[in-house]
Amino acid sequence: MYDSYGDGWDNYTPSIYTITDDADGTVYATGSLGNGLSSGTDNFCPTSPVTCNDNAVVYTAGSYPDENSFSIT
């Protein structure tokens, strides 16, 4: 997760991400980039059984979405 301005995703209306199972709606993870940070990582380690073909990552933009970016590796 990255913030080009360097103030995190928590200013004003926060930007958040959610990892869900598209099949049944189970939420596996949710989070944000902490206030005052320009970059950060989150580890996602679901419990079994999770298949890779039915998960979704949803990014919900906050007040300054042009500052925010993320990558999945």
C-alpha positions as CSV (number, residue, x, y, z in Angstrom):
1,M,0.0,0.0,0.0
2,Y,1.3,3.4,-0.9
3,D,0.3,7.0,-0.3
4,S,2.1,9.6,-2.5
5,Y,1.5,12.5,-0.1
6,G,2.9,10.4,2.8
7,D,0.0,11.0,5.3
8,G,-1.5,7.5,5.1
9,W,-5.0,6.5,4.1
10,D,-6.7,7.6,7.4
11,N,-7.1,11.3,6.8
12,Y,-10.6,12.7,6.6
13,T,-12.6,9.8,5.0
14,P,-10.3,6.8,5.1
15,S,-9.6,4.5,2.2
16,I,-9.9,0.8,3.0
17,Y,-9.5,-2.6,1.4
18,T,-11.4,-5.8,1.9
19,I,-10.7,-9.3,0.8
20,T,-13.8,-11.4,0.5
21,D,-15.0,-14.8,-0.9
22,D,-17.2,-14.0,-3.9
23,A,-19.1,-17.3,-3.5
24,D,-20.4,-16.9,0.1
25,G,-19.4,-13.3,1.2
26,T,-16.9,-14.4,3.9
27,V,-14.6,-11.5,4.8
28,Y,-11.0,-12.7,5.2
29,A,-9.2,-9.4,5.8
30,T,-9.8,-5.7,5.9
31,G,-7.5,-2.8,6.6
32,S,-6.0,0.5,5.6
33,L,-2.6,2.3,5.5
34,G,-2.0,3.9,8.9
35,N,-2.1,7.7,9.5
36,G,1.2,9.4,8.7
37,L,2.6,6.5,6.6
38,S,3.8,6.6,3.0
39,S,3.9,2.8,2.6
40,G,3.0,-0.4,4.4
41,T,2.2,-4.1,3.9
42,D,-0.4,-6.5,5.2
43,N,-0.1,-10.3,5.2
44,F,-3.1,-12.3,4.2
45,C,-3.1,-15.9,5.6
46,P,-6.6,-17.4,5.4
47,T,-7.6,-20.6,7.0
48,S,-8.6,-23.6,4.9
49,P,-10.5,-24.2,2.7
50,V,-10.0,-21.1,0.5
51,T,-9.7,-21.4,-3.3
52,C,-7.8,-18.8,-5.3
53,N,-10.5,-18.5,-8.0
54,D,-13.3,-17.1,-6.0
55,N,-11.7,-14.2,-3.9
56,A,-12.1,-10.5,-4.5
57,V,-10.1,-7.5,-3.4
58,V,-12.2,-4.4,-3.0
59,Y,-10.6,-1.0,-2.6
60,T,-13.0,1.7,-1.3
61,A,-11.6,5.2,-2.0
62,G,-11.6,7.8,0.7
63,S,-11.1,11.6,0.5
64,Y,-7.9,11.6,-1.6
65,P,-8.0,8.5,-3.8
66,D,-5.4,10.0,-6.3
67,E,-2.8,9.7,-3.6
68,N,-3.4,6.0,-2.9
69,S,-2.2,2.9,-4.7
70,F,-1.5,-0.8,-3.9
71,S,-0.1,-3.9,-5.4
72,I,-0.8,-7.6,-4.7
73,T,2.1,-10.0,-4.8
